[in-house]
Amino acid sequence: MTEEPDSAPNGTSGLAGVVKLVTASVILLVAGLAVLVVLDIIPGDVFGDFAKKAVLIASIFVLASAAIALLIRRGKS
């Protein structure tokens, strides 16, 4: 029986993993905020502000990760 290598041959698995991690974190954060709104712990208008900020922060991390992956890929060749 042969073992399959863990890494993707094209080297993009690291970036995809970071994007999935950031996306999952934002989904959990927004879900947590929604629960707080339902329980009337925070007002509904604050939810919109927090959700917008969470999406913007996630976008910054995804773009920064893509830029770092591009720099690393260029450095290898």
CORWOBEL-V150683 format. One record per pair of residues at least 6 apart in sequence whose ideal C-beta (glycine too) atoms are under 8 Angstrom apart, sorted by the first residue. I is the first residue (numbers start at 1). J is the second residue. Records with the same first field share a line. If there is no record, write none. Layout:
# CORWOBEL-V150683
I->J + J
This chain:
# CORWOBEL-V150683
7->13
11->73
12->69
14->69
15->65 + 66 + 69
18->61 + 62 + 65
19->62 + 65
22->58 + 61 + 62 + 65
23->58
25->58
26->54 + 55 + 57 + 58
29->54
30->51 + 54
33->42 + 47 + 50 + 51 + 54
34->47
36->42 + 47
37->43 + 44 + 47
42->50
